Amino acid sequence: MYTEDVTTLTAAEYTRRAVRLLEQAEHGYGFAGQADDTRVAAAAVYAQLAAATQARERAEAQEQAREQAAADNA
């Protein structure tokens, strides 16, 4: 089974992968039927990972901003 470290890719990369899979499913690349359904399902997972990663990136940026503000006020 393939697993991927979700902390290694950016939200933009997950989004690109989701879009690519959806485009492949739409245009019928590879095998028909179940393979296309698998691509759509994988794209949905990538979209969820993109949302989670975007939230993590935003939280990290906010934390850095708070730390910088604290340092500036010290």
Gaussian input, Z-matrix of N, CA and C with variables (Angstrom, degrees):
# hf/3-21g

backbone

0 1
 N
 C     1     B1
 C     2     B2     1     A1
 N     3     B3     2     A2     1     D1
 C     4     B4     3     A3     2     D2
 C     5     B5     4     A4     3     D3
 N     6     B6     5     A5     4     D4
 C     7     B7     6     A6     5     D5
 C     8     B8     7     A7     6     D6
 N     9     B9     8     A8     7     D7
 C    10    B10     9     A9     8     D8
 C    11    B11    10    A10     9     D9
 N    12    B12    11    A11    10    D10
 C    13    B13    12    A12    11    D11
 C    14    B14    13    A13    12    D12
 N    15    B15    14    A14    13    D13
 C    16    B16    15    A15    14    D14
 C    17    B17    16    A16    15    D15
 N    18    B18    17    A17    16    D16
 C    19    B19    18    A18    17    D17
 C    20    B20    19    A19    18    D18
 N    21    B21    20    A20    19    D19
 C    22    B22    21    A21    20    D20
 C    23    B23    22    A22    21    D21
 N    24    B24    23    A23    22    D22
 C    25    B25    24    A24    23    D23
 C    26    B26    25    A25    24    D24
 N    27    B27    26    A26    25    D25
 C    28    B28    27    A27    26    D26
 C    29    B29    28    A28    27    D27
 N    30    B30    29    A29    28    D28
 C    31    B31    30    A30    29    D29
 C    32    B32    31    A31    30    D30
 N    33    B33    32    A32    31    D31
 C    34    B34    33    A33    32    D32
 C    35    B35    34    A34    33    D33
 N    36    B36    35    A35    34    D34
 C    37    B37    36    A36    35    D35
 C    38    B38    37    A37    36    D36
 N    39    B39    38    A38    37    D37
 C    40    B40    39    A39    38    D38
 C    41    B41    40    A40    39    D39
 N    42    B42    41    A41    40    D40
 C    43    B43    42    A42    41    D41
 C    44    B44    43    A43    42    D42
 N    45    B45    44    A44    43    D43
 C    46    B46    45    A45    44    D44
 C    47    B47    46    A46    45    D45
 N    48    B48    47    A47    46    D46
 C    49    B49    48    A48    47    D47
 C    50    B50    49    A49    48    D48
 N    51    B51    50    A50    49    D49
 C    52    B52    51    A51    50    D50
 C    53    B53    52    A52    51    D51
 N    54    B54    53    A53    52    D52
 C    55    B55    54    A54    53    D53
 C    56    B56    55    A55    54    D54
 N    57    B57    56    A56    55    D55
 C    58    B58    57    A57    56    D56
 C    59    B59    58    A58    57    D57
 N    60    B60    59    A59    58    D58
 C    61    B61    60    A60    59    D59
 C    62    B62    61    A61    60    D60
 N    63    B63    62    A62    61    D61
 C    64    B64    63    A63    62    D62
 C    65    B65    64    A64    63    D63
 N    66    B66    65    A65    64    D64
 C    67    B67    66    A66    65    D65
 C    68    B68    67    A67    66    D66
 N    69    B69    68    A68    67    D67
 C    70    B70    69    A69    68    D68
 C    71    B71    70    A70    69    D69
 N    72    B72    71    A71    70    D70
 C    73    B73    72    A72    71    D71
 C    74    B74    73    A73    72    D72
 N    75    B75    74    A74    73    D73
 C    76    B76    75    A75    74    D74
 C    77    B77    76    A76    75    D75
 N    78    B78    77    A77    76    D76
 C    79    B79    78    A78    77    D77
 C    80    B80    79    A79    78    D78
 N    81    B81    80    A80    79    D79
 C    82    B82    81    A81    80    D80
 C    83    B83    82    A82    81    D81
 N    84    B84    83    A83    82    D82
 C    85    B85    84    A84    83    D83
 C    86    B86    85    A85    84    D84
 N    87    B87    86    A86    85    D85
 C    88    B88    87    A87    86    D86
 C    89    B89    88    A88    87    D87
 N    90    B90    89    A89    88    D88
 C    91    B91    90    A90    89    D89
 C    92    B92    91    A91    90    D90
 N    93    B93    92    A92    91    D91
 C    94    B94    93    A93    92    D92
 C    95    B95    94    A94    93    D93
 N    96    B96    95    A95    94    D94
 C    97    B97    96    A96    95    D95
 C    98    B98    97    A97    96    D96
 N    99    B99    98    A98    97    D97
 C   100   B100    99    A99    98    D98
 C   101   B101   100   A100    99    D99
 N   102   B102   101   A101   100   D100
 C   103   B103   102   A102   101   D101
 C   104   B104   103   A103   102   D102
 N   105   B105   104   A104   103   D103
 C   106   B106   105   A105   104   D104
 C   107   B107   106   A106   105   D105
 N   108   B108   107   A107   106   D106
 C   109   B109   108   A108   107   D107
 C   110   B110   109   A109   108   D108
 N   111   B111   110   A110   109   D109
 C   112   B112   111   A111   110   D110
 C   113   B113   112   A112   111   D111
 N   114   B114   113   A113   112   D112
 C   115   B115   114   A114   113   D113
 C   116   B116   115   A115   114   D114
 N   117   B117   116   A116   115   D115
 C   118   B118   117   A117   116   D116
 C   119   B119   118   A118   117   D117
 N   120   B120   119   A119   118   D118
 C   121   B121   120   A120   119   D119
 C   122   B122   121   A121   120   D120
 N   123   B123   122   A122   121   D121
 C   124   B124   123   A123   122   D122
 C   125   B125   124   A124   123   D123
 N   126   B126   125   A125   124   D124
 C   127   B127   126   A126   125   D125
 C   128   B128   127   A127   126   D126
 N   129   B129   128   A128   127   D127
 C   130   B130   129   A129   128   D128
 C   131   B131   130   A130   129   D129
 N   132   B132   131   A131   130   D130
 C   133   B133   132   A132   131   D131
 C   134   B134   133   A133   132   D132
 N   135   B135   134   A134   133   D133
 C   136   B136   135   A135   134   D134
 C   137   B137   136   A136   135   D135
 N   138   B138   137   A137   136   D136
 C   139   B139   138   A138   137   D137
 C   140   B140   139   A139   138   D138
 N   141   B141   140   A140   139   D139
 C   142   B142   141   A141   140   D140
 C   143   B143   142   A142   141   D141
 N   144   B144   143   A143   142   D142
 C   145   B145   144   A144   143   D143
 C   146   B146   145   A145   144   D144
 N   147   B147   146   A146   145   D145
 C   148   B148   147   A147   146   D146
 C   149   B149   148   A148   147   D147
 N   150   B150   149   A149   148   D148
 C   151   B151   150   A150   149   D149
 C   152   B152   151   A151   150   D150
 N   153   B153   152   A152   151   D151
 C   154   B154   153   A153   152   D152
 C   155   B155   154   A154   153   D153
 N   156   B156   155   A155   154   D154
 C   157   B157   156   A156   155   D155
 C   158   B158   157   A157   156   D156
 N   159   B159   158   A158   157   D157
 C   160   B160   159   A159   158   D158
 C   161   B161   160   A160   159   D159
 N   162   B162   161   A161   160   D160
 C   163   B163   162   A162   161   D161
 C   164   B164   163   A163   162   D162
 N   165   B165   164   A164   163   D163
 C   166   B166   165   A165   164   D164
 C   167   B167   166   A166   165   D165
 N   168   B168   167   A167   166   D166
 C   169   B169   168   A168   167   D167
 C   170   B170   169   A169   168   D168
 N   171   B171   170   A170   169   D169
 C   172   B172   171   A171   170   D170
 C   173   B173   172   A172   171   D171
 N   174   B174   173   A173   172   D172
 C   175   B175   174   A174   173   D173
 C   176   B176   175   A175   174   D174
 N   177   B177   176   A176   175   D175
 C   178   B178   177   A177   176   D176
 C   179   B179   178   A178   177   D177
 N   180   B180   179   A179   178   D178
 C   181   B181   180   A180   179   D179
 C   182   B182   181   A181   180   D180
 N   183   B183   182   A182   181   D181
 C   184   B184   183   A183   182   D182
 C   185   B185   184   A184   183   D183
 N   186   B186   185   A185   184   D184
 C   187   B187   186   A186   185   D185
 C   188   B188   187   A187   186   D186
 N   189   B189   188   A188   187   D187
 C   190   B190   189   A189   188   D188
 C   191   B191   190   A190   189   D189
 N   192   B192   191   A191   190   D190
 C   193   B193   192   A192   191   D191
 C   194   B194   193   A193   192   D192
 N   195   B195   194   A194   193   D193
 C   196   B196   195   A195   194   D194
 C   197   B197   196   A196   195   D195
 N   198   B198   197   A197   196   D196
 C   199   B199   198   A198   197   D197
 C   200   B200   199   A199   198   D198
 N   201   B201   200   A200   199   D199
 C   202   B202   201   A201   200   D200
 C   203   B203   202   A202   201   D201
 N   204   B204   203   A203   202   D202
 C   205   B205   204   A204   203   D203
 C   206   B206   205   A205   204   D204
 N   207   B207   206   A206   205   D205
 C   208   B208   207   A207   206   D206
 C   209   B209   208   A208   207   D207
 N   210   B210   209   A209   208   D208
 C   211   B211   210   A210   209   D209
 C   212   B212   211   A211   210   D210
 N   213   B213   212   A212   211   D211
 C   214   B214   213   A213   212   D212
 C   215   B215   214   A214   213   D213
 N   216   B216   215   A215   214   D214
 C   217   B217   216   A216   215   D215
 C   218   B218   217   A217   216   D216
 N   219   B219   218   A218   217   D217
 C   220   B220   219   A219   218   D218
 C   221   B221   220   A220   219   D219

   B1=1.4408
   B2=1.5284
   B3=1.3156
   B4=1.4598
   B5=1.5214
   B6=1.3119
   B7=1.4619
   B8=1.5189
   B9=1.3161
   B10=1.4565
   B11=1.5155
   B12=1.3162
   B13=1.4574
   B14=1.5215
   B15=1.3279
   B16=1.4665
   B17=1.5191
   B18=1.3060
   B19=1.4615
   B20=1.5224
   B21=1.3231
   B22=1.4633
   B23=1.5220
   B24=1.3266
   B25=1.4541
   B26=1.5212
   B27=1.3126
   B28=1.4595
   B29=1.5236
   B30=1.3190
   B31=1.4640
   B32=1.5234
   B33=1.3200
   B34=1.4659
   B35=1.5265
   B36=1.3333
   B37=1.4636
   B38=1.5283
   B39=1.3258
   B40=1.4637
   B41=1.5230
   B42=1.3260
   B43=1.4661
   B44=1.5230
   B45=1.3336
   B46=1.4701
   B47=1.5249
   B48=1.3210
   B49=1.4692
   B50=1.5265
   B51=1.3220
   B52=1.4661
   B53=1.5263
   B54=1.3195
   B55=1.4674
   B56=1.5232
   B57=1.3226
   B58=1.4626
   B59=1.5301
   B60=1.3238
   B61=1.4586
   B62=1.5225
   B63=1.3257
   B64=1.4678
   B65=1.5269
   B66=1.3192
   B67=1.4601
   B68=1.5226
   B69=1.3174
   B70=1.4608
   B71=1.5209
   B72=1.3313
   B73=1.4568
   B74=1.5265
   B75=1.3175
   B76=1.4643
   B77=1.5251
   B78=1.3195
   B79=1.4562
   B80=1.5228
   B81=1.3171
   B82=1.4578
   B83=1.5120
   B84=1.3210
   B85=1.4600
   B86=1.5179
   B87=1.3036
   B88=1.4618
   B89=1.5146
   B90=1.3039
   B91=1.4535
   B92=1.5203
   B93=1.2985
   B94=1.4682
   B95=1.5206
   B96=1.3213
   B97=1.4643
   B98=1.4979
   B99=1.3257
   B100=1.4555
   B101=1.5247
   B102=1.3252
   B103=1.4674
   B104=1.5258
   B105=1.3390
   B106=1.4573
   B107=1.5258
   B108=1.3395
   B109=1.4593
   B110=1.5217
   B111=1.3132
   B112=1.4617
   B113=1.5250
   B114=1.3295
   B115=1.4647
   B116=1.5276
   B117=1.3187
   B118=1.4611
   B119=1.5263
   B120=1.3224
   B121=1.4670
   B122=1.5242
   B123=1.3195
   B124=1.4698
   B125=1.5210
   B126=1.3169
   B127=1.4655
   B128=1.5205
   B129=1.3272
   B130=1.4655
   B131=1.5261
   B132=1.3125
   B133=1.4641
   B134=1.5233
   B135=1.3346
   B136=1.4598
   B137=1.5205
   B138=1.3244
   B139=1.4683
   B140=1.5208
   B141=1.3283
   B142=1.4668
   B143=1.5225
   B144=1.3200
   B145=1.4683
   B146=1.5206
   B147=1.3266
   B148=1.4640
   B149=1.5174
   B150=1.3368
   B151=1.4687
   B152=1.5268
   B153=1.3272
   B154=1.4619
   B155=1.5236
   B156=1.3215
   B157=1.4625
   B158=1.5111
   B159=1.3249
   B160=1.4649
   B161=1.5287
   B162=1.3235
   B163=1.4666
   B164=1.5275
   B165=1.3342
   B166=1.4678
   B167=1.5188
   B168=1.3369
   B169=1.4618
   B170=1.5302
   B171=1.3293
   B172=1.4639
   B173=1.5302
   B174=1.3381
   B175=1.4609
   B176=1.5298
   B177=1.3321
   B178=1.4598
   B179=1.5313
   B180=1.3291
   B181=1.4634
   B182=1.5226
   B183=1.3360
   B184=1.4604
   B185=1.5202
   B186=1.3189
   B187=1.4624
   B188=1.5274
   B189=1.3217
   B190=1.4622
   B191=1.5266
   B192=1.3190
   B193=1.4665
   B194=1.5288
   B195=1.3404
   B196=1.4696
   B197=1.5181
   B198=1.3359
   B199=1.4538
   B200=1.5190
   B201=1.3395
   B202=1.4610
   B203=1.5276
   B204=1.3400
   B205=1.4663
   B206=1.5204
   B207=1.3196
   B208=1.4633
   B209=1.5136
   B210=1.3306
   B211=1.4609
   B212=1.5258
   B213=1.3229
   B214=1.4694
   B215=1.5227
   B216=1.3239
   B217=1.4690
   B218=1.5294
   B219=1.3291
   B220=1.4648
   B221=1.4998
   A1=108.86
   A2=115.71
   A3=122.24
   A4=109.43
   A5=116.76
   A6=121.20
   A7=107.93
   A8=115.27
   A9=120.15
   A10=109.17
   A11=115.61
   A12=121.26
   A13=108.08
   A14=116.84
   A15=120.46
   A16=113.09
   A17=118.68
   A18=120.14
   A19=111.88
   A20=117.81
   A21=119.40
   A22=114.04
   A23=118.50
   A24=120.98
   A25=110.79
   A26=115.01
   A27=119.84
   A28=109.77
   A29=115.84
   A30=120.73
   A31=109.81
   A32=117.15
   A33=120.74
   A34=111.17
   A35=117.43
   A36=120.39
   A37=110.74
   A38=117.34
   A39=119.03
   A40=110.84
   A41=116.60
   A42=120.74
   A43=110.33
   A44=117.40
   A45=120.80
   A46=110.47
   A47=116.83
   A48=120.02
   A49=111.39
   A50=116.29
   A51=119.97
   A52=110.46
   A53=116.72
   A54=120.70
   A55=110.44
   A56=117.58
   A57=121.18
   A58=110.75
   A59=117.29
   A60=120.44
   A61=111.95
   A62=116.38
   A63=119.47
   A64=111.09
   A65=117.20
   A66=120.45
   A67=110.75
   A68=116.89
   A69=120.33
   A70=111.13
   A71=116.72
   A72=120.64
   A73=110.45
   A74=116.02
   A75=120.74
   A76=111.63
   A77=116.52
   A78=120.77
   A79=112.71
   A80=116.99
   A81=121.19
   A82=115.57
   A83=117.88
   A84=119.37
   A85=109.44
   A86=116.23
   A87=119.80
   A88=111.00
   A89=116.18
   A90=121.61
   A91=110.35
   A92=116.25
   A93=121.52
   A94=110.27
   A95=115.50
   A96=121.07
   A97=113.91
   A98=115.19
   A99=120.36
   A100=112.24
   A101=117.41
   A102=119.56
   A103=110.55
   A104=116.12
   A105=118.97
   A106=110.74
   A107=116.96
   A108=120.45
   A109=110.68
   A110=116.57
   A111=120.71
   A112=110.39
   A113=116.33
   A114=119.33
   A115=111.19
   A116=116.81
   A117=120.36
   A118=109.78
   A119=116.96
   A120=120.59
   A121=110.61
   A122=116.54
   A123=119.92
   A124=110.65
   A125=116.94
   A126=120.28
   A127=110.36
   A128=117.16
   A129=120.41
   A130=110.71
   A131=116.89
   A132=120.63
   A133=110.06
   A134=117.02
   A135=119.72
   A136=111.44
   A137=117.47
   A138=120.08
   A139=110.66
   A140=117.14
   A141=120.24
   A142=110.63
   A143=116.80
   A144=120.27
   A145=110.73
   A146=117.29
   A147=120.71
   A148=110.17
   A149=116.97
   A150=120.37
   A151=110.91
   A152=116.93
   A153=120.35
   A154=110.90
   A155=116.51
   A156=120.55
   A157=110.83
   A158=116.82
   A159=119.86
   A160=110.77
   A161=116.66
   A162=120.17
   A163=110.48
   A164=116.63
   A165=120.25
   A166=110.76
   A167=117.09
   A168=120.38
   A169=110.96
   A170=116.75
   A171=121.23
   A172=110.19
   A173=116.97
   A174=120.85
   A175=110.81
   A176=116.46
   A177=119.79
   A178=110.92
   A179=117.48
   A180=121.20
   A181=110.82
   A182=116.80
   A183=120.03
   A184=111.17
   A185=116.67
   A186=120.67
   A187=110.62
   A188=116.69
   A189=120.14
   A190=110.65
   A191=116.62
   A192=120.17
   A193=110.61
   A194=117.46
   A195=120.63
   A196=110.94
   A197=116.54
   A198=120.12
   A199=111.06
   A200=116.65
   A201=119.74
   A202=111.05
   A203=116.17
   A204=119.94
   A205=110.82
   A206=117.04
   A207=120.93
   A208=110.62
   A209=116.41
   A210=120.34
   A211=110.83
   A212=116.70
   A213=120.53
   A214=111.69
   A215=116.26
   A216=121.21
   A217=112.94
   A218=116.65
   A219=119.70
   A220=112.93
   D1=138.25
   D2=-178.72
   D3=-88.05
   D4=131.19
   D5=173.19
   D6=-128.84
   D7=156.31
   D8=-179.29
   D9=-136.93
   D10=138.94
   D11=177.58
   D12=-71.13
   D13=112.83
   D14=-174.75
   D15=-71.81
   D16=-7.80
   D17=179.06
   D18=-90.10
   D19=-2.61
   D20=-174.64
   D21=-92.93
   D22=-19.65
   D23=-177.58
   D24=-109.65
   D25=152.45
   D26=177.20
   D27=-84.52
   D28=164.79
   D29=176.52
   D30=-59.84
   D31=-38.01
   D32=179.79
   D33=-62.69
   D34=-39.82
   D35=179.57
   D36=-67.14
   D37=-42.64
   D38=176.76
   D39=-61.13
   D40=-39.34
   D41=179.18
   D42=-64.80
   D43=-43.58
   D44=178.09
   D45=-59.82
   D46=-42.10
   D47=-180.00
   D48=-65.42
   D49=-40.82
   D50=178.65
   D51=-62.44
   D52=-46.01
   D53=-179.58
   D54=-63.23
   D55=-43.25
   D56=179.28
   D57=-59.38
   D58=-45.12
   D59=179.39
   D60=-63.65
   D61=-41.01
   D62=178.36
   D63=-65.34
   D64=-39.36
   D65=177.41
   D66=-64.34
   D67=-41.39
   D68=177.99
   D69=-63.28
   D70=-41.97
   D71=179.23
   D72=-64.99
   D73=-40.56
   D74=-178.95
   D75=-65.49
   D76=-38.27
   D77=-176.49
   D78=-93.17
   D79=0.73
   D80=173.74
   D81=71.59
   D82=31.53
   D83=176.42
   D84=-67.62
   D85=145.22
   D86=179.22
   D87=78.21
   D88=-147.98
   D89=-177.98
   D90=-81.30
   D91=152.68
   D92=-179.63
   D93=-85.07
   D94=170.67
   D95=173.16
   D96=71.15
   D97=-112.32
   D98=-173.27
   D99=-60.58
   D100=-35.95
   D101=-179.76
   D102=-62.28
   D103=-40.02
   D104=178.18
   D105=-65.94
   D106=-40.15
   D107=176.67
   D108=-61.96
   D109=-37.91
   D110=178.75
   D111=-64.77
   D112=-40.49
   D113=177.82
   D114=-63.22
   D115=-40.91
   D116=179.34
   D117=-64.76
   D118=-42.51
   D119=178.76
   D120=-63.96
   D121=-42.20
   D122=178.40
   D123=-64.99
   D124=-38.05
   D125=177.78
   D126=-62.97
   D127=-37.95
   D128=177.95
   D129=-63.97
   D130=-39.90
   D131=177.41
   D132=-64.32
   D133=-44.99
   D134=177.80
   D135=-61.59
   D136=-37.74
   D137=177.90
   D138=-63.87
   D139=-40.09
   D140=176.59
   D141=-64.74
   D142=-42.23
   D143=177.72
   D144=-63.62
   D145=-37.91
   D146=178.13
   D147=-61.56
   D148=-44.66
   D149=-179.59
   D150=-64.40
   D151=-43.77
   D152=-179.98
   D153=-65.70
   D154=-40.63
   D155=179.89
   D156=-68.04
   D157=-39.03
   D158=177.69
   D159=-62.31
   D160=-41.30
   D161=177.90
   D162=-63.95
   D163=-40.93
   D164=178.42
   D165=-65.21
   D166=-43.65
   D167=179.07
   D168=-62.01
   D169=-40.66
   D170=179.49
   D171=-64.92
   D172=-43.19
   D173=179.41
   D174=-63.73
   D175=-40.28
   D176=178.15
   D177=-64.38
   D178=-40.99
   D179=178.91
   D180=-65.01
   D181=-40.49
   D182=177.99
   D183=-65.02
   D184=-40.40
   D185=178.40
   D186=-63.80
   D187=-42.33
   D188=177.81
   D189=-63.14
   D190=-39.76
   D191=178.66
   D192=-64.63
   D193=-40.80
   D194=177.63
   D195=-64.32
   D196=-42.73
   D197=179.02
   D198=-63.72
   D199=-40.14
   D200=179.24
   D201=-66.96
   D202=-40.22
   D203=177.80
   D204=-64.13
   D205=-40.36
   D206=177.98
   D207=-63.96
   D208=-41.37
   D209=179.33
   D210=-66.94
   D211=-38.27
   D212=179.32
   D213=-67.20
   D214=-33.12
   D215=-178.12
   D216=-85.60
   D217=-9.03
   D218=-178.03
   D219=-79.92

